[in-house]
Amino acid sequence: MNKQELIDKVVKNVDISKKNALITIDAMTEVIMETVKKGDKVTLVGFGSFSSIKRAARKGRNPQTGQEIKISAKKTPKFSAGKNFKEIVK
Protein backbone atom coordinates (compact mmCIF):
# COMPACT_ATOMS: atom_id res chain seq x y z
CA MET A 1 0.00 0.00 0.00
CA ASN A 2 1.34 3.41 -0.91
CA LYS A 3 0.48 6.80 0.60
CA GLN A 4 -2.37 7.51 -1.86
CA GLU A 5 -3.96 4.12 -1.15
CA LEU A 6 -3.69 4.82 2.59
CA ILE A 7 -5.39 8.19 2.13
CA ASP A 8 -8.20 6.55 0.15
CA LYS A 9 -8.75 3.97 2.92
CA VAL A 10 -8.81 6.65 5.61
CA VAL A 11 -11.30 8.72 3.59
CA LYS A 12 -13.54 5.68 3.22
CA ASN A 13 -13.31 4.59 6.89
CA VAL A 14 -13.59 8.00 8.55
CA ASP A 15 -15.72 9.86 5.99
CA ILE A 16 -13.51 12.94 5.67
CA SER A 17 -12.20 14.75 2.62
CA LYS A 18 -9.02 13.60 0.86
CA LYS A 19 -7.43 16.94 1.69
CA ASN A 20 -8.08 16.53 5.42
CA ALA A 21 -6.86 12.92 5.35
CA LEU A 22 -3.63 14.01 3.62
CA ILE A 23 -3.09 16.83 6.13
CA THR A 24 -3.70 14.47 9.06
CA ILE A 25 -1.39 11.72 7.79
CA ASP A 26 1.37 14.21 6.93
CA ALA A 27 1.06 15.88 10.35
CA MET A 28 1.17 12.55 12.17
CA THR A 29 4.25 11.30 10.35
CA GLU A 30 6.01 14.66 10.80
CA VAL A 31 5.34 14.67 14.55
CA ILE A 32 6.58 11.09 14.90
CA MET A 33 9.78 11.84 12.96
CA GLU A 34 10.50 15.05 14.91
CA THR A 35 9.91 13.33 18.25
CA VAL A 36 12.16 10.35 17.43
CA LYS A 37 14.82 12.72 16.05
CA LYS A 38 14.93 14.46 19.46
CA GLY A 39 15.54 11.07 21.09
CA ASP A 40 12.06 10.67 22.56
CA LYS A 41 9.75 7.69 22.10
CA VAL A 42 6.27 7.69 20.51
CA THR A 43 3.94 4.94 21.74
CA LEU A 44 0.62 4.17 20.09
CA VAL A 45 -1.00 1.61 22.41
CA GLY A 46 -1.91 -1.55 20.52
CA PHE A 47 -0.08 -0.45 17.37
CA GLY A 48 3.55 -0.02 18.42
CA SER A 49 6.38 2.25 19.49
CA PHE A 50 8.74 4.43 17.48
CA SER A 51 12.15 5.23 18.97
CA SER A 52 15.78 5.69 18.01
CA ILE A 53 18.74 3.51 18.87
CA LYS A 54 22.46 4.17 18.81
CA ARG A 55 24.59 1.81 16.76
CA ALA A 56 28.20 1.52 17.80
CA ALA A 57 31.05 1.93 15.36
CA ARG A 58 32.14 -1.39 13.91
CA LYS A 59 34.20 -3.05 11.22
CA GLY A 60 32.64 -4.45 8.07
CA ARG A 61 33.66 -5.78 4.69
CA ASN A 62 33.15 -4.37 1.23
CA PRO A 63 31.23 -7.22 -0.48
CA GLN A 64 32.78 -6.48 -3.88
CA THR A 65 36.43 -6.38 -2.83
CA GLY A 66 36.41 -8.13 0.54
CA GLN A 67 38.40 -5.20 1.95
CA GLU A 68 37.78 -4.35 5.60
CA ILE A 69 36.08 -0.98 6.17
CA LYS A 70 35.13 1.11 9.19
CA ILE A 71 31.43 1.73 9.73
CA SER A 72 30.87 4.81 11.88
CA ALA A 73 28.49 5.04 14.83
CA LYS A 74 25.04 6.43 14.11
CA LYS A 75 21.50 6.80 15.39
CA THR A 76 18.79 4.92 13.52
CA PRO A 77 14.99 4.73 13.87
CA LYS A 78 13.36 1.66 15.39
CA PHE A 79 9.78 0.39 15.37
CA SER A 80 8.47 -2.22 17.79
CA ALA A 81 5.05 -3.66 17.01
CA GLY A 82 2.49 -3.65 19.82
CA LYS A 83 0.69 -6.72 21.15
CA ASN A 84 -2.51 -6.17 19.14
CA PHE A 85 -0.55 -5.58 15.92
CA LYS A 86 1.44 -8.78 16.48
CA GLU A 87 -1.75 -10.75 17.11
CA ILE A 88 -3.41 -9.49 13.92
CA VAL A 89 -0.39 -10.32 11.77
CA LYS A 90 0.12 -13.78 13.30
Secondary structure, DSSP 8 states (H G I E B T S, - for coil): --HHHHHHHHHHHHT--HHHHHHHHHHHHHHHHHHHHTT--EEETTTEEEEEEEE--EEEE-TTT--EEEE--EEEEEEEE-HHHHHHH-
